[in-house]
Amino acid sequence: MSKKLLMTFENALGKKVSISIDDPKDDITSEEVKTVMDDIITKNIFTSNGGDFKKADSAKIVETDVTEFEYNE
């Protein structure tokens, strides 16, 4: 199973932009995530086609369970 932290922001044009972080620590808190998102906005770390990130919109942990099938050729 893989895990990602998905952080969604609103850019200068009001469009939503997401950043994902692979394998976040298991005990990450919403306060830690909010602090990181605020830092990304304050320090203007990223930009998008719609301009700079202006507002934190949401964050979530996404877990994906993948089952691979092998085929003999």
Secondary structure, 3 states (H helix, E strand, C coil): CEEEEEEEEEECCCCEEEEEEECCCCCCCHHHHHHHHHHHHHCCCCEECCEEEEEEEEEEEEEECCCCCCCCC
